[in-house]
Amino acid sequence: MEMTMKLLRTRLQSRLALHKQFASLEHGVVPVSSECQHLFPTKIVSRLVRWAAIPFEDYAELPYTKDVVEAGLAEDTHLYYMALIERGTAKLQVAVVLNPGYSALPPIFSLCLNWKGERTGSNDDNIRAMESEVNVCYKELWGPKPGYQLLTNQLQRLCMVLDVYLETEPHDTTVEGPKEFPQEKMCLRLVRGPMRLKPFKFNYPQGFFSHR
């Protein structure tokens, strides 16, 4: 009985923390606490412009969430959200599944970048690497225990890696005028290996980006 009450209290506290975060996200604000500032560079240009709940049916119909659904990681009891992160002409659609066991069980993110075509983890290795930054490396983003800031830290990391993705793209010389996304992030190497992977890991306090 004592264990059951403890689990219920933890889930209630988690839900209350999430609702506070949702209130900020719905206004396009990604809250980052002072304890987590070191996880991100001072300047991030990409920004959250939309956050909204969606039904499971809408989530399951998205072509880029297929792997999550087929792996059994998306169930009726979970919560589903769509976010939109923008920078210039680039629009990153973010489908999020939130397990009732948050934050012990992390949210799962699926990405689709609309910029010069549609880019997802199935046709772009770097989009898959961006998904890995939040889905696989989530323990770096827990923040102070019990880790209720995980969701907003994951979203801020997505804003950060979208900046890196766009700034390290080669400039199209056939287009006149300045580059749309000038490189502002300091990177040791722009790409690595035959998959041309980008440097998504932020190194604090040096302030540069490197490959994992």
N, CA, C and O of each residue as an XYZ file, in Angstrom:
848
protein
N       0.824     -1.204      0.000
C       0.000      0.000      0.000
C       0.865      1.265      0.000
O       0.609      2.224     -0.728
N       1.901      1.225      0.848
C       2.810      2.378      0.924
C       3.483      2.639     -0.419
O       3.617      3.789     -0.838
N       3.907      1.567     -1.096
C       4.546      1.702     -2.410
C       3.575      2.277     -3.437
O       3.957      3.108     -4.261
N       2.319      1.835     -3.386
C       1.295      2.336     -4.314
C       1.080      3.828     -4.120
O       1.009      4.580     -5.092
N       0.976      4.264     -2.860
C       0.779      5.689     -2.562
C       1.978      6.518     -3.029
O       1.822      7.629     -3.534
N       3.160      5.962     -2.852
C       4.376      6.667     -3.282
C       4.392      6.842     -4.798
O       4.753      7.904     -5.305
N       3.997      5.790     -5.518
C       3.952      5.858     -6.986
C       2.901      6.861     -7.455
O       3.130      7.612     -8.403
N       1.740      6.869     -6.782
C       0.678      7.816     -7.146
C       1.124      9.254     -6.908
O       0.862     10.135     -7.727
N       1.812      9.490     -5.764
C       2.298     10.834     -5.450
C       3.323     11.288     -6.483
O       3.298     12.435     -6.930
N       4.232     10.376     -6.864
C       5.251     10.704     -7.867
C       4.605     11.049     -9.204
O       5.006     12.004     -9.869
N       3.599     10.261     -9.592
C       2.932     10.518    -10.873
C       2.176     11.835    -10.859
O       2.154     12.556    -11.857
N       1.551     12.152     -9.717
C       0.829     13.420     -9.596
C       1.794     14.601     -9.689
O       1.521     15.579    -10.384
N       2.926     14.503     -8.982
C       3.924     15.583     -9.029
C       4.468     15.754    -10.442
O       4.674     16.876    -10.903
N       4.699     14.631    -11.130
C       5.184     14.660    -12.506
C       4.174     15.352    -13.419
O       4.541     16.171    -14.262
N       2.891     15.007    -13.239
C       1.844     15.595    -14.087
C       1.720     17.096    -13.854
O       1.528     17.859    -14.800
N       1.829     17.519    -12.597
C       1.761     18.947    -12.283
C       2.932     19.697    -12.917
O       2.762     20.790    -13.457
N       4.127     19.095    -12.843
C       5.311     19.717    -13.457
C       5.137     19.825    -14.971
O       5.513     20.829    -15.575
N       4.564     18.786    -15.578
C       4.330     18.807    -17.023
C       3.341     19.900    -17.409
O       3.558     20.607    -18.394
N       2.263     20.050    -16.649
C       1.261     21.067    -16.985
C       1.855     22.474    -16.930
O       1.483     23.340    -17.722
N       2.779     22.699    -15.994
C       3.477     23.996    -15.942
C       4.287     24.208    -17.217
O       4.293     25.298    -17.788
N       4.975     23.144    -17.659
C       5.771     23.238    -18.880
C       4.872     23.454    -20.097
O       5.197     24.257    -20.972
N       3.749     22.748    -20.157
C       2.827     22.893    -21.284
C       2.343     24.334    -21.406
O       2.221     24.852    -22.516
N       2.066     24.986    -20.275
C       1.582     26.368    -20.297
C       2.599     27.284    -20.981
O       2.224     28.180    -21.737
N       3.887     27.054    -20.711
C       4.938     27.846    -21.361
C       5.066     27.483    -22.834
O       5.159     28.359    -23.694
N       5.071     26.169    -23.122
C       5.263     25.709    -24.501
C       4.148     26.200    -25.420
O       4.396     26.514    -26.585
N       2.930     26.267    -24.905
C       1.808     26.740    -25.722
C       1.961     28.203    -26.113
O       1.331     28.664    -27.064
N       2.803     28.937    -25.374
C       3.087     30.344    -25.714
C       4.424     30.482    -26.447
O       4.942     31.589    -26.596
N       4.976     29.362    -26.898
C       6.217     29.409    -27.669
C       7.454     29.639    -26.838
O       8.491     30.040    -27.365
N       7.362     29.388    -25.532
C       8.508     29.577    -24.631
C       8.984     28.215    -24.146
O       8.206     27.432    -23.601
N      10.281     27.936    -24.350
C      10.877     26.700    -23.830
C      11.634     27.061    -22.559
O      12.733     27.610    -22.636
N      11.060     26.759    -21.375
C      11.728     27.150    -20.129
C      12.964     26.292    -19.846
O      12.911     25.063    -19.882
N      14.070     26.970    -19.565
C      15.309     26.277    -19.194
C      15.776     26.853    -17.866
O      16.039     28.051    -17.756
N      15.875     25.995    -16.863
C      16.250     26.462    -15.523
C      17.735     26.819    -15.475
O      18.512     26.425    -16.345
N      18.110     27.570    -14.446
C      19.507     27.999    -14.311
C      20.436     26.793    -14.158
O      21.591     26.838    -14.581
N      19.924     25.705    -13.546
C      20.753     24.501    -13.360
C      21.056     23.802    -14.682
O      21.978     22.989    -14.759
N      20.280     24.117    -15.726
C      20.447     23.429    -17.018
C      21.015     24.321    -18.113
O      21.166     23.877    -19.252
N      21.334     25.581    -17.785
C      21.830     26.510    -18.804
C      23.098     25.998    -19.478
O      23.324     26.261    -20.659
N      23.931     25.262    -18.728
C      25.212     24.804    -19.272
C      25.041     23.749    -20.373
O      25.996     23.429    -21.081
N      23.842     23.216    -20.514
C      23.609     22.194    -21.545
C      23.490     22.787    -22.938
O      23.485     22.055    -23.928
N      23.395     24.116    -23.024
C      23.106     24.762    -24.304
C      24.005     25.979    -24.516
O      24.469     26.587    -23.552
N      24.249     26.333    -25.783
C      25.007     27.565    -26.052
C      24.173     28.786    -25.688
O      22.956     28.693    -25.526
N      24.837     29.931    -25.561
C      24.139     31.161    -25.184
C      23.109     31.561    -26.227
O      22.012     32.010    -25.894
N      23.476     31.392    -27.504
C      22.577     31.832    -28.579
C      22.015     30.637    -29.351
O      22.763     29.841    -29.921
N      20.692     30.528    -29.358
C      19.992     29.543    -30.182
C      18.961     30.303    -31.006
O      18.093     30.977    -30.451
N      19.054     30.196    -32.326
C      18.187     30.988    -33.205
C      16.869     30.269    -33.486
O      15.812     30.901    -33.488
N      16.915     28.966    -33.722
C      15.684     28.207    -33.982
C      14.751     28.340    -32.786
O      15.200     28.374    -31.641
N      13.443     28.416    -33.058
C      12.516     28.646    -31.944
C      11.250     27.820    -32.096
O      10.828     27.480    -33.201
N      10.663     27.512    -30.962
C       9.392     26.786    -30.934
C       8.272     27.762    -31.276
O       8.155     28.820    -30.658
N       7.447     27.406    -32.261
C       6.337     28.296    -32.641
C       4.973     27.659    -32.387
O       3.954     28.350    -32.384
N       4.952     26.334    -32.174
C       3.661     25.703    -31.887
C       3.846     24.457    -31.031
O       4.794     23.695    -31.219
N       2.934     24.263    -30.095
C       2.880     23.060    -29.255
C       1.412     22.748    -29.007
O       0.692     23.579    -28.452
N       0.960     21.578    -29.405
C      -0.459     21.244    -29.256
C      -0.637     19.741    -29.075
O       0.108     18.940    -29.638
N      -1.648     19.372    -28.272
C      -1.992     17.963    -28.076
C      -2.698     17.434    -29.324
O      -3.447     18.161    -29.977
N      -2.454     16.174    -29.646
C      -3.131     15.528    -30.772
C      -3.624     14.147    -30.318
O      -3.076     13.579    -29.373
N      -4.656     13.602    -30.985
C      -5.104     12.246    -30.637
C      -4.138     11.188    -31.161
O      -3.373     11.438    -32.093
N      -4.182     10.016    -30.557
C      -3.321      8.907    -30.968
C      -3.468      8.598    -32.450
O      -2.481      8.312    -33.126
N      -4.714      8.654    -32.967
C      -4.967      8.319    -34.372
C      -4.179      9.228    -35.308
O      -3.626      8.766    -36.306
N      -4.128     10.520    -34.989
C      -3.370     11.465    -35.823
C      -1.873     11.166    -35.749
O      -1.170     11.222    -36.758
N      -1.395     10.849    -34.546
C       0.022     10.517    -34.373
C       0.378      9.288    -35.211
O       1.381      9.282    -35.925
N      -0.450      8.254    -35.118
C      -0.162      6.978    -35.789
C      -0.193      7.099    -37.308
O       0.427      6.296    -38.005
N      -0.912      8.100    -37.830
C      -1.013      8.279    -39.282
C       0.209      8.974    -39.888
O       0.398      8.952    -41.105
N       1.029      9.585    -39.048
C       2.210     10.283    -39.571
C       3.214      9.260    -40.093
O       3.540      8.308    -39.384
N       3.710      9.435    -41.314
C       4.629      8.437    -41.877
C       5.927      8.292    -41.096
O       6.531      7.219    -41.110
N       6.372      9.345    -40.416
C       7.662      9.290    -39.721
C       7.549      8.807    -38.269
O       8.547      8.789    -37.549
N       6.330      8.411    -37.830
C       6.191      7.809    -36.495
C       5.985      6.293    -36.591
O       5.773      5.621    -35.581
N       6.048      5.774    -37.796
C       5.747      4.355    -38.035
C       6.606      3.423    -37.173
O       6.092      2.467    -36.592
N       7.903      3.699    -37.091
C       8.806      2.819    -36.324
C       8.438      2.799    -34.841
O       8.503      1.750    -34.200
N       8.050      3.960    -34.292
C       7.688      4.042    -32.871
C       6.423      3.230    -32.601
O       6.338      2.497    -31.616
N       5.439      3.375    -33.498
C       4.171      2.647    -33.336
C       4.399      1.148    -33.460
O       3.888      0.368    -32.656
N       5.170      0.745    -34.471
C       5.405     -0.686    -34.697
C       6.228     -1.327    -33.579
O       6.130     -2.532    -33.347
N       7.032     -0.528    -32.891
C       7.836     -1.045    -31.775
C       7.021     -1.163    -30.483
O       7.532     -1.612    -29.458
N       5.748     -0.755    -30.543
C       4.886     -0.845    -29.365
C       5.161      0.232    -28.328
O       4.811      0.071    -27.159
N       5.787      1.333    -28.746
C       6.141      2.412    -27.816
C       5.083      3.513    -27.769
O       5.249      4.507    -27.063
N       4.001      3.336    -28.517
C       2.907      4.307    -28.539
C       1.604      3.571    -28.253
O       1.155      2.757    -29.060
N       1.005      3.857    -27.111
C      -0.221      3.174    -26.700
C      -1.323      4.190    -26.406
O      -1.060      5.386    -26.282
N      -2.560      3.701    -26.296
C      -3.707      4.577    -26.047
C      -3.573      5.369    -24.752
O      -4.086      6.483    -24.651
N      -2.884      4.801    -23.761
C      -2.761      5.461    -22.458
C      -1.731      6.593    -22.461
O      -1.626      7.338    -21.487
N      -0.976      6.722    -23.545
C       0.061      7.752    -23.610
C      -0.519      9.087    -24.087
O      -1.634      9.145    -24.605
N       0.253     10.147    -23.905
C      -0.138     11.480    -24.379
C       0.651     11.804    -25.648
O       1.812     11.420    -25.785
N       0.001     12.519    -26.577
C       0.624     12.810    -27.877
C       0.574     14.307    -28.170
O      -0.422     14.984    -27.916
N       1.687     14.796    -28.714
C       1.797     16.225    -29.004
C       2.505     16.438    -30.339
O       3.298     15.613    -30.792
N       2.185     17.581    -30.950
C       2.906     18.032    -32.140
C       3.533     19.381    -31.830
O       2.881     20.281    -31.299
N       4.796     19.503    -32.167
C       5.499     20.779    -32.009
C       6.016     21.218    -33.369
O       6.252     20.391    -34.250
N       6.189     22.507    -33.532
C       6.793     23.052    -34.749
C       7.916     23.989    -34.337
O       7.704     24.948    -33.595
N       9.122     23.695    -34.832
C      10.288     24.530    -34.576
C      10.716     25.139    -35.907
O      10.831     24.430    -36.907
N      10.947     26.435    -35.922
C      11.262     27.125    -37.179
C      12.551     27.924    -37.073
O      12.930     28.422    -36.013
N      13.202     28.020    -38.219
C      14.280     28.991    -38.405
C      14.275     29.363    -39.879
O      14.539     28.524    -40.740
N      13.975     30.613    -40.165
C      13.898     31.043    -41.560
C      12.878     30.223    -42.328
O      11.732     30.081    -41.901
N      13.303     29.681    -43.472
C      12.393     28.882    -44.301
C      12.327     27.422    -43.861
O      11.551     26.648    -44.421
N      13.112     27.041    -42.889
C      13.144     25.644    -42.424
C      12.105     25.429    -41.324
O      12.014     26.204    -40.372
N      11.328     24.360    -41.479
C      10.288     24.039    -40.499
C      10.468     22.588    -40.050
O      10.391     21.661    -40.856
N      10.706     22.411    -38.758
C      10.898     21.078    -38.193
C       9.635     20.650    -37.454
O       9.281     21.216    -36.419
N       8.960     19.634    -38.008
C       7.785     19.074    -37.342
C       8.260     18.007    -36.344
O       9.085     17.153    -36.669
N       7.727     18.079    -35.142
C       8.165     17.196    -34.060
C       6.949     16.480    -33.475
O       6.064     17.118    -32.904
N       6.908     15.154    -33.617
C       5.839     14.356    -33.013
C       6.377     13.755    -31.718
O       7.442     13.138    -31.705
N       5.629     13.943    -30.626
C       6.104     13.545    -29.308
C       5.108     12.574    -28.667
O       3.904     12.826    -28.660
N       5.616     11.470    -28.131
C       4.792     10.563    -27.337
C       5.305     10.589    -25.899
O       6.488     10.370    -25.637
N       4.382     10.861    -24.973
C       4.727     10.994    -23.551
C       4.153      9.819    -22.777
O       2.937      9.636    -22.717
N       5.025      9.033    -22.193
C       4.611      7.891    -21.390
C       4.064      8.375    -20.043
O       4.602      9.328    -19.478
N       2.996      7.737    -19.507
C       2.484      8.130    -18.181
C       3.551      8.024    -17.091
O       3.418      8.647    -16.038
N       4.611      7.240    -17.332
C       5.683      7.087    -16.354
C       6.745      8.164    -16.431
O       7.809      8.012    -15.832
N       6.484      9.275    -17.165
C       7.424     10.403    -17.228
C       7.756     10.841    -15.803
O       6.847     10.880    -14.975
N       8.989     11.170    -15.472
C      10.160     11.326    -16.323
C      11.105     10.121    -16.256
O      12.157     10.105    -16.896
N      10.710      9.107    -15.464
C      11.526      7.891    -15.416
C      11.582      7.243    -16.800
O      12.594      6.657    -17.182
N      10.486      7.358    -17.538
C      10.430      6.891    -18.925
C      10.399      8.128    -19.821
O       9.458      8.918    -19.740
N      11.402      8.309    -20.666
C      11.528      9.568    -21.411
C      10.527      9.695    -22.558
O      10.080      8.683    -23.098
N      10.168     10.934    -22.941
C       9.375     11.152    -24.147
C      10.155     10.680    -25.379
O      11.386     10.668    -25.379
N       9.429     10.297    -26.414
C      10.062      9.850    -27.660
C       9.702     10.842    -28.767
O       8.536     11.186    -28.957
N      10.727     11.293    -29.491
C      10.564     12.314    -30.526
C      10.778     11.709    -31.917
O      11.711     10.936    -32.133
N       9.903     12.073    -32.851
C      10.060     11.711    -34.262
C      10.049     13.007    -35.061
O       9.217     13.882    -34.821
N      10.983     13.130    -36.021
C      11.209     14.407    -36.689
C      10.952     14.353    -38.192
O      11.164     13.333    -38.847
N      10.489     15.489    -38.712
C      10.353     15.666    -40.161
C      10.705     17.112    -40.477
O       9.996     18.028    -40.062
N      11.794     17.322    -41.208
C      12.249     18.668    -41.571
C      11.776     19.016    -42.977
O      12.089     18.323    -43.944
N      11.023     20.093    -43.068
C      10.596     20.605    -44.371
C      11.494     21.773    -44.749
O      11.334     22.891    -44.259
N      12.436     21.485    -45.627
C      13.386     22.493    -46.122
C      14.078     21.898    -47.342
O      14.834     20.932    -47.235
N      13.813     22.476    -48.477
C      14.331     21.933    -49.738
C      13.932     20.455    -49.872
O      14.757     19.598    -50.189
N      12.669     20.190    -49.627
C      12.166     18.824    -49.643
C      11.812     18.371    -48.238
O      11.958     19.127    -47.278
N      11.352     17.151    -48.122
C      10.960     16.591    -46.827
C      12.037     15.624    -46.353
O      12.360     14.659    -47.046
N      12.584     15.879    -45.192
C      13.694     15.078    -44.673
C      13.283     14.411    -43.363
O      12.856     15.084    -42.425
N      13.413     13.089    -43.303
C      13.100     12.328    -42.087
C      14.251     11.369    -41.801
O      15.231     11.319    -42.545
N      14.125     10.623    -40.734
C      15.156      9.648    -40.384
C      15.320      8.555    -41.423
O      16.353      7.886    -41.451
N      14.323      8.358    -42.280
C      14.404      7.297    -43.287
C      15.178      7.728    -44.532
O      15.642      6.875    -45.289
N      15.325      9.036    -44.757
C      16.047      9.479    -45.957
C      17.193     10.444    -45.662
O      17.843     10.933    -46.586
N      17.448     10.724    -44.365
C      18.513     11.669    -44.006
C      19.178     11.181    -42.714
O      18.554     11.175    -41.653
N      20.436     10.777    -42.811
C      21.157     10.247    -41.638
C      21.275     11.272    -40.517
O      21.314     10.907    -39.342
N      21.333     12.554    -40.876
C      21.490     13.578    -39.851
C      20.186     13.850    -39.097
O      20.218     14.241    -37.930
N      19.053     13.648    -39.749
C      17.784     13.741    -39.017
C      17.700     12.592    -38.015
O      17.231     12.770    -36.891
N      18.155     11.424    -38.430
C      18.178     10.281    -37.506
C      19.121     10.566    -36.335
O      18.835     10.191    -35.198
N      20.241     11.227    -36.618
C      21.190     11.594    -35.557
C      20.574     12.622    -34.606
O      20.847     12.591    -33.406
N      19.750     13.526    -35.128
C      19.056     14.508    -34.283
C      18.055     13.810    -33.363
O      17.927     14.165    -32.191
N      17.351     12.823    -33.898
C      16.431     12.035    -33.069
C      17.195     11.321    -31.955
O      16.731     11.238    -30.818
N      18.368     10.810    -32.304
C      19.207     10.113    -31.321
C      19.647     11.052    -30.197
O      19.758     10.637    -29.043
N      19.897     12.318    -30.538
C      20.338     13.294    -29.537
C      19.325     13.439    -28.398
O      19.711     13.666    -27.251
N      18.031     13.308    -28.710
C      17.019     13.456    -27.654
C      16.467     12.119    -27.157
O      16.079     12.001    -25.995
N      16.432     11.115    -28.035
C      15.844      9.828    -27.641
C      16.835      8.881    -26.980
O      16.464      8.111    -26.094
N      18.097      8.934    -27.408
C      19.120      8.023    -26.891
C      19.960      8.701    -25.801
O      20.282      8.089    -24.783
N      20.306      9.955    -26.025
C      21.175     10.679    -25.073
C      20.366     11.471    -24.044
O      20.852     12.463    -23.501
N      19.137     11.036    -23.778
C      18.238     11.809    -22.903
C      18.765     11.931    -21.470
O      18.411     12.878    -20.768
N      19.609     10.985    -21.023
C      20.086     11.044    -19.631
C      20.914     12.300    -19.376
O      21.008     12.761    -18.238
N      21.514     12.855    -20.426
C      22.271     14.102    -20.287
C      21.341     15.279    -19.983
O      21.790     16.325    -19.515
N      20.044     15.101    -20.251
C      19.094     16.215    -20.214
C      18.127     16.148    -19.038
O      17.208     16.963    -18.954
N      18.314     15.198    -18.133
C      17.405     15.061    -17.008
C      17.383     16.291    -16.113
O      16.333     16.661    -15.588
N      18.541     16.928    -15.936
C      18.606     18.065    -15.019
C      18.525     17.601    -13.579
O      18.782     16.432    -13.292
N      18.169     18.503    -12.662
C      18.086     18.125    -11.236
C      17.049     17.022    -11.016
O      16.013     16.989    -11.679
N      17.341     16.125    -10.081
C      16.380     15.074     -9.758
C      15.080     15.691     -9.250
O      15.120     16.715     -8.567
N      13.915     15.090     -9.568
C      13.696     13.813    -10.262
C      13.592     13.910    -11.783
O      13.010     13.024    -12.407
N      14.128     14.942    -12.385
C      14.199     14.995    -13.843
C      12.953     15.495    -14.545
O      12.719     15.158    -15.706
N      12.143     16.299    -13.853
C      10.902     16.782    -14.468
C      11.151     17.762    -15.611
O      10.245     18.029    -16.400
N      12.377     18.306    -15.715
C      12.686     19.265    -16.780
C      13.118     18.581    -18.083
O      13.487     19.252    -19.047
N      13.070     17.269    -18.107
C      13.556     16.519    -19.278
C      12.888     16.960    -20.573
O      13.578     17.203    -21.563
N      11.563     17.070    -20.592
C      10.843     17.397    -21.830
C      11.312     18.720    -22.419
O      11.640     18.790    -23.603
N      11.345     19.768    -21.604
C      11.728     21.076    -22.143
C      13.210     21.112    -22.522
O      13.591     21.809    -23.462
N      14.046     20.366    -21.798
C      15.458     20.294    -22.184
C      15.620     19.566    -23.521
O      16.473     19.932    -24.329
N      14.801     18.540    -23.752
C      14.846     17.845    -25.045
C      14.437     18.794    -26.171
O      15.061     18.804    -27.232
N      13.408     19.578    -25.947
C      12.952     20.529    -26.980
C      14.014     21.601    -27.240
O      14.241     21.988    -28.386
N      14.656     22.074    -26.182
C      15.716     23.073    -26.371
C      16.892     22.464    -27.126
O      17.518     23.135    -27.947
N      17.193     21.193    -26.852
C      18.270     20.541    -27.600
C      17.894     20.427    -29.082
O      18.755     20.580    -29.949
N      16.633     20.163    -29.377
C      16.212     20.100    -30.785
C      16.405     21.447    -31.473
O      16.845     21.504    -32.621
N      16.073     22.535    -30.770
C      16.319     23.874    -31.338
C      17.809     24.056    -31.619
O      18.200     24.599    -32.653
N      18.624     23.595    -30.688
C      20.080     23.723    -30.813
C      20.610     22.923    -32.000
O      21.379     23.449    -32.804
N      20.202     21.643    -32.119
C      20.758     20.810    -33.190
C      20.191     21.200    -34.555
O      20.828     20.960    -35.581
N      18.992     21.803    -34.575
C      18.480     22.322    -35.860
C      19.370     23.471    -36.334
O      19.666     23.582    -37.523
N      19.792     24.322    -35.404
C      20.752     25.382    -35.757
C      22.007     24.782    -36.396
O      22.457     25.235    -37.449
N      22.562     23.758    -35.746
C      23.787     23.127    -36.255
C      23.539     22.506    -37.627
O      24.350     22.661    -38.540
N      22.427     21.811    -37.767
C      22.084     21.168    -39.044
C      22.089     22.208    -40.173
O      22.714     22.000    -41.213
N      21.392     23.319    -39.959
C      21.223     24.323    -41.015
C      22.513     25.103    -41.276
O      22.840     25.405    -42.424
N      23.237     25.424    -40.211
C      24.452     26.236    -40.368
C      25.584     25.468    -41.033
O      26.477     26.076    -41.623
N      25.562     24.141    -40.945
C      26.635     23.344    -41.542
C      26.279     22.810    -42.930
O      27.052     22.056    -43.520
N      25.118     23.195    -43.451
C      24.756     22.805    -44.813
C      25.603     23.591    -45.813
O      25.849     24.779    -45.605
N      26.054     22.949    -46.897
C      26.839     23.678    -47.903
C      25.992     24.749    -48.584
O      24.798     24.557    -48.819
N      26.624     25.874    -48.896
C      25.925     26.987    -49.531
C      25.692     26.694    -51.013
O      26.603     26.266    -51.722
N      24.472     26.928    -51.466
C      24.117     26.742    -52.881
C      24.652     27.931    -53.678
O      24.116     29.036    -53.593
N      25.702     27.696    -54.447
C      26.354     28.790    -55.187
C      25.503     29.313    -56.347
O      25.793     30.376    -56.897
N      24.456     28.571    -56.720
C      23.591     29.036    -57.816
C      22.606     30.103    -57.334
O      21.956     30.766    -58.142
N      22.501     30.262    -56.026
C      21.577     31.248    -55.460
C      22.356     32.509    -55.099
O      23.350     32.455    -54.375
N      21.887     33.646    -55.617
C      22.566     34.914    -55.334
C      22.245     35.391    -53.918
O      21.233     35.009    -53.330
N      23.120     36.225    -53.392
C      22.891     36.802    -52.077
C      23.571     36.015    -50.972
O      24.205     34.990    -51.224
N      23.434     36.505    -49.739
C      24.112     35.859    -48.604
C      23.480     34.506    -48.270
O      22.333     34.228    -48.620
N      24.252     33.694    -47.593
C      23.777     32.389    -47.137
C      22.635     32.587    -46.128
O      22.727     33.435    -45.240
N      21.559     31.799    -46.272
C      20.401     31.979    -45.384
C      20.752     31.699    -43.932
O      20.269     32.381    -43.029
N      21.606     30.682    -43.704
C      21.941     30.295    -42.337
C      23.449     30.406    -42.138
O      24.151     29.398    -42.219
N      23.964     31.608    -41.880
C      25.410     31.763    -41.665
C      25.862     30.972    -40.446
O      25.122     30.843    -39.471
N      27.081     30.442    -40.505
C      27.572     29.606    -39.407
C      27.960     30.461    -38.210
O      28.909     31.244    -38.269
N      27.210     30.301    -37.121
C      27.471     31.025    -35.885
C      28.024     30.103    -34.798
O      28.659     30.565    -33.850
N      27.779     28.796    -34.940
C      28.261     27.827    -33.952
C      29.695     27.426    -34.299
O      30.030     27.254    -35.471
N      30.530     27.281    -33.287
C      31.914     26.883    -33.491
C      31.992     25.354    -33.537
O      31.675     24.685    -32.553
N      32.414     24.803    -34.677
C      32.467     23.352    -34.871
C      33.900     22.918    -35.183
O      34.587     23.562    -35.976
N      34.349     21.829    -34.561
C      35.688     21.315    -34.833
C      35.781     20.787    -36.265
O      36.762     21.034    -36.967
N      34.740     20.053    -36.687
C      34.644     19.552    -38.062
C      33.195     19.672    -38.481
O      32.293     19.420    -37.682
N      32.958     20.057    -39.733
C      31.582     20.238    -40.192
C      30.887     18.906    -40.426
O      29.714     18.753    -40.084
N      31.595     17.940    -41.005
C      31.007     16.620    -41.261
C      32.059     15.547    -40.993
O      33.259     15.822    -40.962
N      31.574     14.305    -40.799
C      32.503     13.204    -40.548
C      31.972     11.924    -41.176
O      30.782     11.617    -41.106
N      32.896     11.184    -41.796
C      32.570      9.854    -42.302
C      31.751      9.852    -43.575
O      31.320     10.905    -44.044
N      31.532      8.659    -44.142
C      30.784      8.538    -45.396
C      29.328      8.976    -45.267
O      28.697      9.326    -46.264
N      28.779      8.961    -44.018
C      27.396      9.398    -43.824
C      27.287     10.917    -43.671
O      26.189     11.456    -43.537
N      28.441     11.605    -43.692
C      28.480     13.067    -43.602
C      27.742     13.583    -42.370
O      26.961     14.532    -42.446
N      28.006     12.934    -41.226
C      27.313     13.309    -39.991
C      27.816     14.651    -39.456
O      28.999     14.976    -39.560
N      26.898     15.413    -38.888
C      27.197     16.758    -38.408
C      27.554     16.731    -36.910
O      27.211     15.776    -36.213
N      28.237     17.764    -36.418
C      28.702     17.776    -35.015
C      27.626     18.295    -34.059
O      27.559     19.497    -33.798
N      26.796     17.410    -33.541
C      25.657     17.826    -32.724
C      25.953     17.916    -31.225
O      25.125     18.422    -30.468
N      27.120     17.433    -30.784
C      27.406     17.427    -29.340
C      27.969     18.772    -28.892
O      28.987     19.231    -29.410
N      27.296     19.404    -27.918
C      27.760     20.678    -27.385
C      28.715     20.434    -26.227
O      28.395     19.695    -25.297
N      29.880     21.053    -26.284
C      30.911     20.885    -25.263
C      30.982     22.125    -24.373
O      31.374     23.206    -24.814
N      30.596     21.945    -23.119
C      30.655     23.039    -22.146
C      31.850     22.790    -21.228
O      32.097     21.639    -20.869
N      32.600     23.816    -20.833
C      32.386     25.250    -21.050
C      33.110     25.811    -22.276
O      33.065     27.018    -22.517
N      33.779     24.949    -23.056
C      34.545     25.455    -24.205
C      33.645     26.117    -25.255
O      34.071     27.030    -25.962
N      32.399     25.646    -25.346
C      31.449     26.303    -26.239
C      31.486     25.853    -27.679
O      30.899     26.510    -28.539
N      32.168     24.733    -27.977
C      32.211     24.283    -29.374
C      31.388     23.003    -29.529
O      31.003     22.356    -28.555
N      31.134     22.665    -30.811
C      30.379     21.462    -31.140
C      31.318     20.422    -31.747
O      32.231     20.750    -32.504
N      31.072     19.169    -31.400
C      31.898     18.083    -31.927
C      31.011     16.879    -32.221
O      29.819     16.871    -31.915
N      31.634     15.849    -32.832
C      30.912     14.617    -33.113
C      30.958     13.701    -31.887
O      31.885     13.776    -31.080
N      29.977     12.861    -31.761
C      29.968     11.874    -30.669
C      30.900     10.735    -31.008
O      31.041      9.797    -30.224
